[in-house]
Amino acid sequence: MNMYRILSLLLILCLSFVAFSQEIESPLPYDSKQVARYREISKYPQAAQRSTASIQLPLRDDFSQDHFPFNEFGYEVYWRGVQASRKMGFGIDAPTVGMVVFDGLDATGYPYDFSNTSSFGPADTLESVEIDLQDKEGVVLSFFYQPEGLGEFPDLADSLVLEFYYPAQDQWIRQWFALGSTLAAFQQVYIEVTDSGYLVDGFKFRFRNYATLSGSLDHWILDYIFLGDNRSVGEVLIDVGFLNPIGTLLTSGYTSVPWEHYRNNSQVLMLPQLDVFIRNLNNIGAFIENVQYQAFYDSNDLGTFADPAEPSVSASGNLGLTEELNTAPNNFLYPGNVNDTCADFQVNFSFSTSPDQNSDNDLLRFTQRFRDYYAYDDGEAERGYGVTNSPGADVAFRFNTLMTDTIIAMDMFFLPVSVNVDDEVFYLTIWSDGGSGPGEIVYQDDSPRNPIYAPWNGFVRYALQDTLILDPGAHYFGWTQPGTERLNIGNDKNRNNNPTRLFYDTGAGWTQSTTTGTLMMRPVVSSLKPELLTAVEENILDEARIWPVPAQDILHIALNTDEQVQVIILDAAGRLISNSSMIRSSDRSLEGLEAGIYHLILNTREGFSKHLPFVIAR
């Protein structure tokens, strides 16, 4: 640690400061997946819409699968736009595994009005495609809703509204609304469609929330929308579906570990068993059949593992299924010989039952990624976390590493919440294990960093400023912040590691966090250097070029893609010089920059990144 940095921290700590310091959880300001989908719709607006033909009844969507435009698996499209965002696990005790969330973010994933924290008005909209109701009888729309979920509760002035489109008058007419409240259980609503003006070809409906427009605030969760004919108000849903998402088959809470570390520890890293849960929404019991899971690598089937049991789930009840993984008779391991550098495995869990009117939620799928980092989070931030009013505060999250390796970087997911803090500074810091919390500092930056916002991917890679080799075991990774503003790192609310792994120190010693979730930081090791990674899918940055080398006043950047790419330039100490975007080719002015080594980082919305160091010579 250099003397300048020590003196700076001591000066700050000696200043008079009376505000109460604390850890704070803040709303999510944008949704990276929402941004990516919106860009697709903007590029191909006609392709995002259906043909002129209306869809036929029933329309049933519990959001366990993706029925939005440009969905990955080719499911039928039920909805226009992407203002409201599909999530897995944002609601609490939801009917089934998926849901859609309403907040104060627009279709680009940013606040509707980021300049005014108190602005209020119509926010997200979930609008159906055209539906043919001509000559239909007994048409009923039902749905579940919940205020708050894992987000922030909507105030009393906020509301969730349902409107029907009246084709003959070309207008939307309100049918139902709910006022804001604190967290409550999901409620089911039934709306009869009886007006002859709606019973035509071209009917549509939409949900809309009225909320604060400055961020991911005032949350409503909507689930299991069902529009059908020959229905009655109050009828039960004849459906059995998965209740919770699955994100990993690894032990100890890992969602990912470096590929080489997995290959050397596969037996201890794979869960012996996994509990999955299903829910019966019907008022009669059901038998569950054909329970199985499948694993794939690069579309190659690695095996289908069937559960011979055929249990029953009680009426309106839940059932837990224990599936054998790395234990007899399956003894399943992700095979370590498929690739030398990295691997992505697709895993599907499924079952069947009868009667069952919705097969979407009989299938769960996720991707287990092995690259060059350790992760306990699922890659999606529901909230932001930070410590405020505490100059010199430390934040540390415990990772348990498996092999001796060189730590070369930290991937960090910063969020722009309310106040832009990209001019604040922090020092990456790593502590040894002190037994009941962080111990001695084993690494700390010599030069300060800035939070960098990367809305497409979320994570930004911060290279360590010195070499650090760590042995297997517990280590604490985090930062020291000279300023008083909270830095707002992502907090994954679907996985709860903070109460056992997260600590903070505001000057009185280490305190264990009481904030639920998992901080979104990932230590990066050298056993898989980024330039050695073999892309599991085509990396559009492979042919990226920069020149001249060395550069003087202008840096030319060329890409072989029409996709928009984020362009970040850092100095040798990791400080942010610029953060912008480009398509195909661009020139970056280097005027005013001193001679030395710099880093160009390119990010795509698909999650690819490329690091191109360059030198400025004067």
N, C-alpha and C positions, 0 to 999 in steps of 0.2 A: 504494500500500500504506500503510495508516495506521500511526502510530507504536505504537499499542497492540499491533497484531498482530506488528510487528517485535520489540518487547521480549519478547512472549510466546514467540516462537520462539527468540530468543537465550537466554532463561532456561532453556528446556527443553534446548537443546543444551549448555548449560554444566553441567547436572546430572551427577553421577557416574553412569555407566551402563556396566556391564561385560558385559552379555549380548551374544552374537554376533548381528549383524543380518544378515538375508537375505531373499530373495524366496521365498515359499512358495505352493505350489499345494494347494488344499484340496478335499475332496469336495463334490459338489453336494448341497445340503440339501433341495431340493424340485424338482419338475418342473411347470412352469406348465401345460403341455398336459394332464398327468395330472390336475391340479386341476380344469380345465375339464370334462374328461370325467366325473370323479367327480360333479361337481355335477349334470350332466345325469342320470346314473344315479340319484342321490339324489332328484331331482325326479320322475322317472318310472320307478320301480323295476320295474314290470311290463313297460313297453316295452323295458327293457334286456334282458329275458329272451326266449327263444324261446317259441313255442307248445309245447303238451304233446307234439307230434310230434317224435320223434328225427330227426336228420339221417341221411342215408344215406352209405355209404362211396363214394369215398374222402374223407378229411379231409386236405387238403394245404395247409399255410400256411408260406410262407417269409418272411412279414411284409413283403414288398415292397409289398403293398397292405393296407388296414386292414380286418380282419375282427372288430374289437371292437364292442361296442354303440355306437350312435349314430355310426357312421362316415359320413363326408361324402358318399361316392359310392354308398351303398346296397349295398355288398357283403354277402354272406351272413355272418351272425354265427356265429363258431365258439367264442367265449370268453365267460365270465362275468366281470364286474368288470374293474377296471383297476389292480390292485395292481402287477403287472409291467407295464412300459411299453415300447411299441413305439418303436424308434429307427431312424434311418438313419445308418449309419456308425460305430456305437459299437464294433463288433467289429473285429478286425484280420485281414485276409485272409479275410473271411467267404465262405461258399458263394455267396451272392447279396446283393442290395443292402440288404434289410431284416433286422431281428432284434428280439428282445425281451430286455430287461435286467432282472435281479433285483438288489435291493439292500436297504437298511434303511429305505426310505420306504414309508409306508402308502398306502392308496387315495386319501387326500386330497393326496398328494404331500409330506407332512411326515414327519419321523422318527417311528417307532413309539414311541420313548421318548427325548424330547429332554432329559429331566432327568437322565439317567444315562448317561454316555458309555461305560460298560462293560456295559450290559445286553445280554443275548444271548437268542435264541430264534427260533421260526419267524417268518419275515418275509413276503416276497412270495409270492403264489400265482397260478399261471396254470391255471385250471380250464376244461376243455372243456364244451360243452353236451352233452346226452344224445345218444348214438349208437346206432344199431340194428345190433347184431352177431348177431342171431338167424340161425341156419342158415348162418353164414359160415365159410369154411375158409381156412386159410393166412393168418390175420390177423397182421400184423406192424406194429409201431410203430417208426419210425426217427426220429432227430433228430441234430443237431449241437450241441455245446456248447463253450464256451471260458471259462476263468477270466480275470478282470481286464479284457481288452480295453483300451479307453482310460480305464478307471476305476482302481479300487484292487483289488489282488489279495486274494482271500479267504484268511484264515488256515487253518492245518491243521485247526482245530476247526470251521471253517465247512463247509457242505456244500450240495449241490444234490441234491434227492430227487425221484424219480418214484413216484407212487402210482396204483393202479387202484381204482376204486369197485366194490365187490361188492354189487349191488342186493339180493340175498336176505338178506344180513346187515346191510345199511345201514352199511357201514364201509369205510374206506380202508385199503389194504394196500400196503406198500412193495414195489417191484419192482426198484429200481436207485438207486444214489447215487454221488456223486463227492465226494471230500474236497478242501478248498481247496488252492490252490497258486499259485505265481507264473505269469506269462503263459505260455501254451502254445498251440500251434496248435489249431484246431478239430478235434475228434474226432467221428466218427459212431458212433452206438450203435444196435443193433437189439434189439428186445424182441419175442419171440413171445407171442401171446395164445392160450393153449391151454386154460386152465381153463374148463370148461363153465359155471361160475358167472359168467364174464365175457361169454360168447358169448350174450348176451340183448339184448333191446331195453331201453335205459336205461343202457348202459355209459357211464362217464365216466373220464377220467384227469386228473391234475393234476401240475404241477411246483411245488416249493416250496423256497425256500432257507432255511437256518438261518444267522443272521448277527448281527453287532452291530446294535442297533436304534436307534442315535442319529444316523443320517444315511445319505447315499448312499455306503455302504461295502460292502466285500466283494462285488464285482460278479461276476455270472455272466452270460454271454451265451448265449442259446438261439436256434437257427436251424433252419429247414427241417424242420418236423414233418410226418410223413407216416404216416397210419394207413390201411391198405388191406388187402383180402383177396387171396387167390391170389398172395401175395408169398413171397419166400424171404429168409432172413437173408443179408446180404451183397450183395444185388442192387443194381445201380447205379441212380441216378436218371436217367431219360430227360428231361433238361431243359437248356435253354440260357436264360440270363437275364442281365440287366444286373448288373454287378459293383459299381459305385460310384454314389452319388447325384450329381445335377447341381443346382447352386444358383444359377448366374448365367451370363449370356452376356456379361458386361462384362469389359473388360480390367483389368489392374493389380491384380487381386484384389478389386475392388469387388463387393459384393453389392447395393448401392444407392447412388445419388447423388441429390441434389435434382433434381426434375423439370425445372426451368428450366435447370439446369446440364447435364443430359443433352440437352435440346433444342438447346442451343447447341454441343454437342460430340459429337453422336451418332456421327459418322464415326470419331472416334478412340476412342470408348468401347466400341464393339461389337467383340467378338472376330472376327477374320477366319475362324478355324477353331476347332473344339472337338473334342477327342478323347474318345470314350466307349468304355467297355470292357465286354465281355461274357464270360461263362464258360460252358464246356460241361461239365456234370457227367456226361455219358454217356461210355462207353468206346469210342464210335465217333464219327467226325467228323460235322459237320453243315454244310449250306449255309445262309447267312443271306440272307433276302429281305425286300423291302418296307421297307428301312430309311428312316425319314423323321422329320422333326420338324414340329410344327404350333404355331402361335401364335394366341392368342385375346385379345381385349380385350372385356370385358363380354359374354362368350359369343359375340361376333362373330368368325368365322374370318378371320384375317389372312393365311392362306396355308398350304399344305402343301408342304414342300420335300423331294422324294424324292431318295434316293441311288441312282443306277442300278447301282452295283456290287453283286454278289452273291458276297461272299467266303465262304470256308469257315473253320470253326474246328476245330482238331484235337481228337482225343479227349482228354478231361480237360484241355483247354487253354484259354487265354485269347486274346482277339482285341481289338485296338484298332481303332476305326473313326474316321476323321477326317472330320468333317462340315463342309461349307462353310457359313459364316454370312455375315459381311459381306465376301464375295468372290464372284467369278463361279463358277457361274452364278446363285447365289441372291441375293447382295447384300442380305442381310436386315438391316433396321434396325427397332427398335421405332418405330412412327410417332409423331411428335411433335405431330400435329394432333388427336389423339383427345380431348384435355382441356387446359384452360388451367392447371390447378392441380396435378393429381396423376394417377397412372395405375398400375394393376396389370395385368400381362400374365401369362397362363397359358401355359406351354410344355410340350408333350408330345414325348418321344422314344419311338419304337417300332420294332419289327421283327417278323418272323415266321420260323419254321423248322419243319421236320417231319422226324422225329417229335418232339413236344414235349408233355409231359403237364401242363405248368403254364404258363398264359399270363399269370398275374399279373406275373411278373418280366420280361415282354416290353415293359412300359410304364413309363416314368419320367415323372413330372410335378412341376413346381414353379411357384411364383409369383414373378415379378420385380416388386418394388415400387419405385415412385418417389414419394417424398413430399417432405419438407423437410430430410433429413439425409443425411450420408455414413455408409456402413457397410462394414466388411470382414468382419463376422461373419455367421453364418447365422440368428441369432435364438435359438439354443438353447445353453445353457451345459452343458457336460459336467463342468466343474470350476470351482473358485474360485481367484482369485489375489490375493496381497497381499504387502506387505513388512512384516516384523515386527522388533521390538526396535530400532527406528530412529527416535527422535524427530526430527522435521524432515525426514523422507525425502520425496523427490520421485519420482513415477512419471509417465512421459510416453510417449505412443504417437503415431507419426507418421501424419498424414493428408495426402494430396496433393489440394488443392482445385483446382478448374478455372476458377473465375470470381471476380472481385472481388465480395464480398458481405459483409453484416453477420452476424457470428456472434451469435445471440441466446440460445443455450442449449446444454446438453450432456445427451443421454440417457444414463443410466448404469444398469447392471444389477447391483445389489448382492445378495449372498446371505447369509442368516443361517446361519452355520456354527459349530456347537459353542457359541460364546460370542456373546451378543447385543451387537453393537457400535453399536446405533442411537443411543447417547449419546456416541459418539466424534465428533470433528469433523475436517473437512478443508477445504481452500481450493482451489476450482477454479483451475487455472493453465494458461496457454497460453504456449508458448515459440516463438521464431523458429527457423529452421533454422540450426544451427551448422556444417553441412557433414558432420560425422561423428556428429552427435547433436544434442540440443537446444542452442539458443543462448541469447539473452537473453530474459527474461520480457517478454512484450508485454501480458499481462493476468494479474491475480490478484485474487481476491475480497478485499473489505475486511472482510466479516463471515463467520464460519465456517458450514459446512453440517454436516448429519448424514446418514449413510447411511439411506435409506428403502427398506424391503423391499416389493416389489409382486409377490406370488406369482402373480397372475393374468396380468400382462403381462410382468413382469420389469423392463422399463425404466421409470425415473422421469425426468421432464424437470426439469432444474435451470436456471432462467433466469439469464443472466449479470447481474451487478450493475452493469455499466457497458457502454457501447457499444464495440464492437470491429469494425473493418472490416479484412478480410484480403484481400490480393492473391492471385492464383493462385500455387500452388507448395506446397512442403513446410512444414508447421507441426506442432508437437507439442502434444497435448492431454492433460491429466491432472490431477494434484492434488499438493498438499503436505499432509502429515499431521503435526500436532504430537505426537500420541500414539504409543505403541509397539505397539498392537494392529493386526494386519493387517485391512484393511477389506473384503477378500473381494469383489472385483468378478468378474463372470462371465468364464469363459475358454472359448471355443468351440474344442474340440479337433479338430473336423473341418476347420478352415481354419488354416493355419500361417503367420501373418504376424508373430508375436512376435519370432522371431530376427532379423528385418531392421527391425522398426518399434518395438519396445518397449525402453525404457531406464529405469533407475532409479538414484537417487543417494542413498546412505545417509550421506553426509558426506565421502566421499573422491573425489568426481567421478562423472561419468556412466559407468554400466556397461551394456553391451548384454545383454539378457536371454537366458538359455539355456532358458527355459521354452517349450515348444512350445504352439501354439494361437493364438488371437486374442482380445485383450481386448475386452470388450463395452461400448465407449463410442462415442457417435455425435454428432459436431458438428451442430448445427441452425442453418440459415441463415434469413434473413428474407425471401428472395424468395418463399417460400410460408409466410406466417404461418398458425398453426394455425386461426385463425378463417376463413381463406379456403379451406381444404381442402375439396374436394368428395368426400364419402364414396363409395367404390366400391361399398359395400353399406350398407344402412340403419344409421345410427348411432342407437342407442337413447338417446343422451344429447342429441340435438338439442333436445328440449323441456325440458331441465333448467332449473329456475328457483330463484333464491334471493331472499329478502326478509327484513326491510326493508333498504333501501339509503338512507342508511347504517344500520348495525346498532348495537345497544347491548349488550344482555345475551344475546339469543338470535338465532341465524341459522336460518331455516326453509329447508329444502331439499326440493324436490319433483321427482320423476322420473316419466316416463310409461312405466314398465316394472316388471315383477315380477322382473326379474333382480337378483341381488345385485351391488352396485356398491361399489368401494373409494372411500373418502372421505379425502383428505389435506388438511390445512390447514397452510400455511406462513406465516411472517411475511415482511415485506418483504425481509429479507436471505436468505430461502431456508431458514431454520431450521425444523425440524419442530415443529409444535404438537401435532398429533394425527394418528393413522392408524387408521381403523376401517372399517366397512362398513355398508350400509343397503339397504333395499328400499322402493321406492315413495316414501316421505316420511320425513323425520326432522327433529328439532330439535337443534341443537348449541349447548351452553352456551358463551358467550364470557366468562364470569366470570373475572376475574383477568388478562385480556388488556388491554394498554395501547391507547389510541387510536392509529389509524394504518391503513396499507394491509396487507391480508392476501390470500392466494391460496388458493382452493379448487380442488383438482384431483380430478376424478372419473375412475375407470378401470373399464373393463369387461373381462371375461375374453375377449371377442372381439378386444381390442386397441384399442378406441376410448378416447379421452381427451378431457376437456373442462376448460378452464381458466376459472374464474369469479373474477376479482378482486373484493374487497369492502372496504369501509371501516368501521372501528369508530369511532364518535363518542361521546365521553363528555361 
